[in-house]
Amino acid sequence: MFKRRVEDSGKTTMFRFACRIFYAHVVSILIMLVIFFLVDNLKLIGLEQKDSVYNIAVTVACLVFYLVYNYIQCWRIGQRDYNQVLYKHITYNKWKPLLAAVYSQIPGLILAVLAVIPSTRELGRSVFSVFYFYAAWLLARFKDTIPAIYFVPLLLPLILTPAAYHMGYRGIYLANKVVYNMPKEKRKDKQGRA
């Protein structure tokens, strides 16, 4: 009589999780382009600075955006997985965030290998520096002296993803700790003013 409606139960597969981490790189590239456009407009209105100042500012802005965006995505997936485990829809896999981070970094690993191999060095370096723009300043400084520097940006998601996932799984929200918790002296002082 009634057909049961089949819905997405909110289960996040390893592939979806890896795609969300990879998507953070893509969105970071778009943010980089917007920031470069704004920096060029600052030059047009007469605010001249050294190019190294602009490069460092854009790199830091992209890094902060990437860290925040990736943290939020991984935290939400960890929280969703906790609810799924709580109601016995899935079983807990403690290696899920690390494996998803490794899978998401496969394109970066291929680009890093291309950046190190002498015959494909120029192509690999140019594409790698766009894909991992939050490390562009570091890469520009050490690309000729330390060829293994291209593997360093691969480590950031491998550290951030499991930490954010497990914080979400345990219900620890870092923004609440930073924004809403103030020292007791300040709380008493605010209550006294009201």
C-alpha positions as CSV (number, residue, x, y, z in Angstrom):
1,M,0.0,0.0,0.0
2,F,2.6,2.5,1.0
3,K,6.0,2.6,-0.6
4,R,8.9,3.0,1.7
5,R,10.9,6.1,0.8
6,V,14.6,5.5,0.4
7,E,16.7,8.4,1.6
8,D,20.3,9.1,2.1
9,S,20.7,8.2,5.7
10,G,23.6,10.6,6.3
11,K,26.2,7.9,6.1
12,T,29.4,9.4,4.8
13,T,31.4,6.9,2.8
14,M,35.2,7.1,2.6
15,F,34.9,8.4,-1.0
16,R,32.6,11.2,0.0
17,F,34.8,12.1,2.9
18,A,37.9,12.3,0.7
19,C,36.0,14.3,-1.9
20,R,35.1,16.9,0.8
21,I,38.7,17.3,1.8
22,F,39.7,17.6,-1.9
23,Y,36.9,20.1,-2.4
24,A,38.5,22.3,0.2
25,H,41.6,22.6,-2.1
26,V,39.4,23.6,-5.0
27,V,37.5,26.2,-3.0
28,S,40.9,27.5,-1.7
29,I,42.0,28.1,-5.3
30,L,38.8,30.2,-5.9
31,I,39.5,32.2,-2.7
32,M,43.1,32.7,-3.9
33,L,41.8,34.1,-7.2
34,V,39.4,36.5,-5.4
35,I,42.2,37.7,-3.1
36,F,44.6,38.3,-6.0
37,F,41.9,40.3,-7.7
38,L,41.5,42.4,-4.6
39,V,45.3,42.9,-4.3
40,D,45.5,44.1,-7.9
41,N,42.7,46.6,-7.2
42,L,44.6,47.8,-4.2
43,K,47.6,48.5,-6.5
44,L,45.4,50.4,-8.9
45,I,44.1,52.8,-6.2
46,G,47.6,53.6,-5.1
47,L,48.3,51.4,-2.1
48,E,51.7,50.1,-3.2
49,Q,53.5,47.5,-1.1
50,K,56.3,45.1,-1.9
51,D,55.2,42.0,-3.8
52,S,56.5,39.8,-1.1
53,V,54.1,41.4,1.4
54,Y,51.2,40.7,-0.9
55,N,52.4,37.1,-1.5
56,I,52.7,36.4,2.2
57,A,49.3,38.0,2.9
58,V,47.6,36.0,0.2
59,T,49.3,32.8,1.4
60,V,48.3,33.3,5.0
61,A,44.7,34.2,4.0
62,C,44.5,31.0,1.9
63,L,46.0,28.9,4.7
64,V,43.6,30.3,7.3
65,F,40.6,29.7,5.0
66,Y,41.7,26.2,4.2
67,L,42.2,25.3,7.8
68,V,38.9,26.7,8.9
69,Y,36.9,25.2,6.0
70,N,38.5,21.8,6.3
71,Y,38.1,21.7,10.1
72,I,34.4,22.5,9.8
73,Q,33.8,19.8,7.2
74,C,35.6,17.1,9.1
75,W,34.0,18.1,12.4
76,R,30.5,17.8,10.9
77,I,31.3,14.4,9.5
78,G,32.7,13.3,12.9
79,Q,29.5,14.5,14.6
80,R,27.3,12.8,12.0
81,D,29.2,9.5,12.4
82,Y,28.8,9.7,16.2
83,N,25.1,9.9,15.8
84,Q,25.1,7.0,13.3
85,V,27.2,4.9,15.6
86,L,25.0,5.8,18.6
87,Y,21.9,4.6,16.9
88,K,23.7,1.5,15.5
89,H,23.4,2.5,11.8
90,I,27.1,2.1,11.2
91,T,30.1,0.7,13.1
92,Y,32.9,2.9,14.4
93,N,36.0,3.0,12.3
94,K,38.8,4.9,14.0
95,W,41.0,4.9,10.8
96,K,38.3,6.5,8.6
97,P,39.5,10.2,8.8
98,L,43.2,9.2,8.2
99,L,42.3,7.0,5.2
100,A,40.0,9.7,3.8
101,A,42.8,12.2,4.1
102,V,45.3,9.9,2.4
103,Y,42.8,9.3,-0.4
104,S,42.2,13.0,-0.9
105,Q,45.9,13.7,-1.2
106,I,46.5,11.2,-4.1
107,P,46.4,14.0,-6.7
108,G,48.8,16.1,-4.6
109,L,51.1,13.1,-4.3
110,I,51.2,12.7,-8.1
111,L,51.9,16.4,-8.5
112,A,54.7,16.3,-5.9
113,V,56.3,13.4,-7.7
114,L,56.0,15.3,-11.0
115,A,57.6,18.3,-9.4
116,V,60.6,16.3,-8.3
117,I,61.2,14.4,-11.5
118,P,63.6,16.4,-13.7
119,S,61.8,15.8,-17.0
120,T,58.4,17.0,-15.7
121,R,59.6,19.5,-13.1
122,E,58.2,22.7,-14.6
123,L,54.7,21.4,-15.2
124,G,54.6,19.7,-11.8
125,R,55.8,22.7,-9.9
126,S,53.4,25.1,-11.6
127,V,50.3,23.0,-11.1
128,F,51.4,21.9,-7.6
129,S,51.8,25.5,-6.4
130,V,48.3,26.4,-7.6
131,F,46.8,23.3,-6.0
132,Y,48.5,23.8,-2.6
133,F,48.5,27.6,-2.7
134,Y,48.5,27.9,1.0
135,A,52.1,26.7,0.9
136,A,53.1,28.7,-2.1
137,W,55.4,31.1,-0.2
138,L,57.2,28.2,1.5
139,L,57.6,26.4,-1.9
140,A,58.9,29.5,-3.6
141,R,61.6,30.0,-0.9
142,F,62.9,26.4,-0.8
143,K,62.0,24.7,-4.1
144,D,65.5,24.7,-5.4
145,T,67.4,23.8,-2.2
146,I,65.1,21.1,-0.8
147,P,63.2,19.1,-3.4
148,A,61.3,17.1,-0.7
149,I,59.6,20.4,0.3
150,Y,56.8,19.4,-2.2
151,F,55.7,16.6,0.1
152,V,55.3,18.9,3.2
153,P,51.9,20.4,2.2
154,L,50.6,16.8,1.9
155,L,51.0,16.4,5.7
156,L,48.6,19.2,6.7
157,P,45.4,17.4,5.8
158,L,46.8,14.2,7.3
159,I,47.1,16.0,10.7
160,L,44.1,18.3,10.5
161,T,41.5,15.8,9.3
162,P,41.8,13.1,12.0
163,A,42.0,15.8,14.7
164,A,38.9,17.6,13.5
165,Y,37.0,14.4,12.9
166,H,37.7,13.0,16.4
167,M,36.8,16.4,18.0
168,G,33.4,16.3,16.2
169,Y,33.0,12.6,17.2
170,R,33.5,13.6,20.8
171,G,31.5,16.8,20.6
172,I,34.4,19.1,21.3
173,Y,33.8,22.3,19.3
174,L,36.9,24.4,19.2
175,A,35.1,27.6,18.3
176,N,33.1,27.4,21.5
177,K,36.3,27.0,23.5
178,V,37.9,30.0,21.9
179,V,34.9,32.4,21.5
180,Y,32.5,31.7,24.4
181,N,34.7,30.7,27.3
182,M,36.1,33.7,29.0
183,P,38.0,33.9,32.3
184,K,35.8,34.0,35.5
185,E,37.1,37.5,36.4
186,K,35.7,38.9,33.2
187,R,32.3,37.1,33.7
188,K,31.9,38.5,37.2
189,D,32.9,42.0,35.9
190,K,30.2,41.8,33.1
191,Q,27.5,40.6,35.6
192,G,28.3,43.5,37.9
193,R,27.7,46.1,35.2
194,A,24.2,44.8,34.2
